[in-house]
Amino acid sequence: MPSGYPHPLSTRRELFDRVCQGVGVERAAREMGVSTTAATLWWRQAGAMQLLRGNNRAGHGVVDPGDPDRPGGNGHRLSLDERIAIMRGKDAGLSDAAIAEQIGRDRSTVWREVHRNRNADGDYHARMAHSRAARNAKRPKGFKLNDTTLCARIHTWMDQGWSPKLIADVLARDHPDDRLARVSHETIYQCLYVQGRGQLRADLHKRLSTKRAARKARDAAPRRSPFRDVITISQRPPEVDDRAVPGHWEGDLILGSGCGSAIGTLVERSTRFTILLHLPDDHTAESVATAMIAAMSQLPAHLRRTITWDRGSEMAGWQDISLELRAPVYFCDPRSPWQRGSNENTNRLLRFWFEKGTDLSGYTKADLKRIQDTLNKRPRPTLNLDTPADRLNALITQAAA
């Protein structure tokens, strides 16, 4: 038995219970017939949490015993009853998994609770653990993005074009029970825009799609010239809107500077799978039609049902495209790019690699394939953090079966 513990564990725990319920250490010792010297030593060896002091030396128990009536099971904080169940489970020799199943928590929650809030002597005491948790919850927390490991992950993902919101969503998915391993997108933005940036790189704001070092009001989207055509988006089948049926695509061009450089983009509405069209010389109607037919011909027929495009002269060959792919081409209303929102959002993501005002003619077909694969393997919040590649592969596999 450790030095200073001439009494059984149950005696020490009874004394600790009384102190956590508002009785001073010396008074509790006298009431139990225990030496006050021994009781004080137990308290110190258990961690010596701060005690309230009254007009006498006996004291009045711990400063913050925690809320004994806090309900458990829903929030991330454990209740006193749950901590009592953990203590009893440990006394009975149960594993963390078995205890977690009893209280309806994750195994890692039990492991962290025991290691964070056990006594300094190694014993886990429910009421003292409850008091420690209450004390720690009220302490000023260090700024989360001073964590070098977490910052390194954010650096890596933002260098790949991930948004702060996507980073926050993936961290929340991967660490549902560990708040210290997660960070909100607003915290990331505050590091970049408002507060000190902690351990984040000073140039990291340049990885944002806006490249801004401070927040600004969103400008109105630029208007485009109208393009007349008889087949409008209003004639598109209703199934396209709800994204329930795959095979409906939206397309547009990303324009670069010099020599009319451009890259064609096609996005499938239900999976958000993206295809990049290589247009190294120009983006005339003939070049766009040739590139689109070559790329989409590789898809199964059930995955090329319709195509929706903005009103631009590059789609003057829409009839040839429709005939070759056996897929009708629909056009947005004038000055309404938002009607193909999936493509607009994807083009905004692609600007991470293809910045505005740069010459796009230097990108090879292999370059576009690499960027296309990178984007299609990125988790998407709209897909419950699945990837477009996984969703499309599942559709192709299902059709083959």
N, C-alpha and C positions, 0 to 999 in steps of 0.2 A: 504494500500500500504506500502511495507517495507520502513524503515527509509532510507533517502538518495536518494529516487526515486520520486521526485516531478513531473517527466515527464512520459509520457506513455511508454510502452514497445517498441513501434515502434521507438521512438526517441533514446532510448538507443541502440537499434540494429543498427540504421543507423550510429550512432557514432562508434560502434564496427566494422561495415563494412568498414568504412573509415580507421580506424586504421589498420585493417587487410590488406588493400590495399596499405599501405605504408605511410599514413598520421599520424603525431604525434597526441597524445591525445589532447594537448592544442590547436593546430592549428585546428583540427576537431571541437573542442568545439566553437572556435571563429567563424568558418565558418557557424556553425549551430545556432549561437546565444544562446549558452548554457554556463552557468557558468563553468569556467575551474575547479573551486573547486569541483563542482558537478560531472563533467566528470571524474576527477581523482578519486573521490570516487567510481563512478560506475565501473571504470576499476579495482580498488582494490577489490571491493566486488565481481566482476565477476571472480577473480582468479589472476589478475595482472601478465599476461604473460610478459616475458622479452621483452623490447623495444630496438630498435636501437637508439643510441644517435648520434646527429650531432654536429655542432658547436654552435647550439642554444638550448635552453631548450625545444623547441617544440618537438624535436625528429623526428623519421622517421618511426614509425609503429613497428609491431612485428618483432622479429628476423627472424623467418621462417614462412611465411604465408602458406606454402604448395604449391604444384603444382596445380593451378586451372584447368589445362587441362588434369590432369590424367584421363584416361578412366576408367570407372567402369564396374561392372557386370561380369568380368572374374576372376581377381585376388582376393586375400583376402582383399585388401585395398579398402576402399570406395572412390569414386570420390566426388568432390565438389558438383556436380549436385545431387548426391545421398543424400548427407548431407542436401542440401537445401530441397529436397523432404521430408526427415525425419522431418526437422524443420516445414515445412508447415503442414505435417500430424499431428504432435503433437499439433500445434496451432488449428487444426480443430477437435481435440479430437479423432482422429483415434487410433485404437489399434495397437500394434506392428505388429500383424499378417497382418492387412490391409495395413500398410505401407510397410511391407516386400513384399507383393504381388505386390504392385505398382512398386517397384524398382527391383524385381526379386531376392530378397535375402531371407535368412532364417530368421524366426522370432527372433531367438536368436541373430543374427547378429545386428538387430536393437536395441534390449534390451541392449546388451553390448556396442554398440556405444554411446547410450544416457547416460548410467551410467559411462562410462569411460571419455567421452569428454565434458560433460555438464559443464556450468559455476559453480563456487563455490556457486552462489546464487540460483542454481537449474534450471535456464533457459537454454535451448539447443539452441545455436546459431551456424548456419552452418559454417560460416567462422572461428570463433574462435575454433570450434571443429576440423576443417580441419587443423588449425595451431597447435593445441595440438597434433593431430595424427602425424603430420610431426616431431614435436619436440620429441615425445616419440619414434618414429621409429629410431631416430639417437642416442638415449641414449645407453650406454653400457648395455647389458642385463645381468642379473644375471645368473649364470650357472644353466641350467634347472634342473639338477638332485640334486639340493639343496632343491627341493620341496619334503617335507617329505611324502605327500600324494601320489605323483607319485612314489617315491622310494618304498613305501610300496607295491604298486601294482606290481612293477617290482620284488620285493623280492618274493611275493607270486607266481607269474607266473614262475620265474626261479626255485623256489623250487619245482615246478611241472614239470620241464624239458623243459619249453618253451625256444626257442631260442630268442636272441635279435631281429632278423628280424620278427619273428612271433609277438612279443610284440609290435613292432612298427606298424605293419600292423593292428593289432586289435585296438590299440589306434587311428590310423588314421580313421578306420571305425566307431568307436564309437563317435569320436569327430571331425567331418569333418570341423566344423567352429570355433573350439577353439584350436588355436596353442599352448596355454599354457598348455593344457592337453595332448599334444602329445610329442613324442620324437623319434628321428630317431635311427635306430639300430646302426649307426656309433657313435652316442653320447654315447650310452650304452657301446660299446666296448672301446671308449676312456676313459671312467671312469674306466674301468677294466684294461686297458693296458697302457695308455699314461698319461692322466692328473690325477689330484687328483680325488678320486672317489666320492667326494661330500658326500651325505648321504647314498650311497650304502654300504652294508656290505663289510668288507675287504676280506671275504672268498668267495664272490659271484662268482668269476671266476671259482671256483670248480664246479659250477652248469653247466658250459658250457660242451658241449659234449667232447671237447678236454682236459678239466681240466687245460688248460694252463693259466699262469699268464702273458704271453707275447706272441705276435704274432710270428709265425714261418712259414717258407715255408712249403707247403703241401708235405708230403712224398708220394712216389709212392705206390700204393696199393700192398700188398703182393700177390704173385702169388700162385696159387693152383695147385695141381697135376692134369694132364689131366684125364678124365674119358671117356672111349670109349662107344659110343652107336650109334645105327643107326638112331634114331629119333632125329634130330637136330633142333635148333631154326629156321633155314632157311626154314623148312617145316611147320612152324606154319602159320595159316591163316592170311592174311593181315589185317583182322578186329581187330586183337589183338593190332597192333601197334598204331592205332589212338584212342584207348580207347573209341570208340563210343558205342561198345557193351559190356555190363557188363558180368561178369562170368569168366573172365580170371585171373588166379592167378599166383603169383610168390612166391617161397619158398626157405628157407635155414635154417641152424642151427646157433644159437648163442652158442658158446662153452665156457664152464667154466673150472676151474681147478679142478683137483682131481677126480678120479673115473669116468672120462669120462662124467662129468655132461654137460648137454646141454638143450636147449629149442628150439623147432621148431617154425618157423615163417611163416605165409602165409599172403600175401597181395593181395587184389583184385585191379586190375589196374585202373579201372575207378573211384572207390569210395575211394580207399586207406584204405578200411576196413581191419583190422588186426585180425588174429586168432593166438593164442599162443598154441603150442602143449606141453603138460606136459610129459616130459621124465625123470622121477625121478631116474631111475636106469642106463640106458645106451642109446645110440643113434644108436643102430644097425639097419639094414635094416628092421628087423621084428618089432622092437619097433616103428620106425618112421611110417611104413605102417599102423600099428594098430591105432596109435594116429591120423594119418591124415584121415583115413577112418571114424573113429568115429566122428571127428569134422566136416568134410565136408558133411557127410551124413545128417546132420541137415539142410543143405541149400536146397532151391528149385533147381530142375534140371537145370533151365535156368540160375542159378547163379554159376554153376560149369561146365564150358565149356572146359577149358584147364588148365593145370598146367605146369609151367616152373620152372626148378630147375637147380642149379649148378651141375657140375660133381663131385659127391662124392659117396663113397661106401654106404652111408646111404640110397641111392635110388636104391639099387640093386633090391628091390621088386617093381619097378615101374609098372611092368605088372599087378601085383595083385591090385595095387592102381587104375590103369586105368580101369581094369575090374569091380571093385566094385563100383567106382564112375561114370563109363561110361564117363570118361573124359580123353583124350589123355595126356600123359606126354611128354614134350619136354625138351631138355637139351641144355644149353649154349655151345658155343664153348670153347675149352680149354683156361684157363687163361683169361676169359672174363666175370667176374662177373657184369660188367657194363651193360650187356645185360638184366639183370633183375634189372634195376635201382630203381624201386619202392620199391623192397624188400631191396636192399642195403641201401637206405635212411631210411627206417623204422627201420632196425636193428641198424642204427646209433642213431636214436631217443631212441630206447629201451635200449641202453647202459647207459642211465641216471639211469635206475633202475638196470640193470645187468652189472655192471662194469667188464672190462676185468681183468682176473686173479682171479676172485672170484669163489667160489664153488656154483654152481647153483642147486645142488641137494636138498638144504634145502627149496626151494620154493614149496609150496603146490599148488594144482590145484586152490584153492580159491585165493591164492596170484596172480597167473597168470590171473585169471578172473578179478580181481580188476585192475591190471595194464593194461590189454587189454581194459577194459571199459574206463579207464582214457585216454588212447591214442586215442581211437575211438571217444571220446567226445571233443577232442581238435580241434579248428578251424585250417583249412589248407589253406595257401595262394593259393595252386594249385586248390583248390575247391572254390575260391572266398570267403574264410573264412567260408564256410559251414563245418560241421563235417562229418567224414566218417560214423558215426552211422546214422545221418540224411539221408545221400545219400542212404545208403543201405536199411534203413527202407522204404524210398520212393519207391525204386524198388520193394520191397516185397509187399507193399501195392498196388502199381500199377498192379502187376501181379495178386494179389488176386481179384482186382476189375474187 
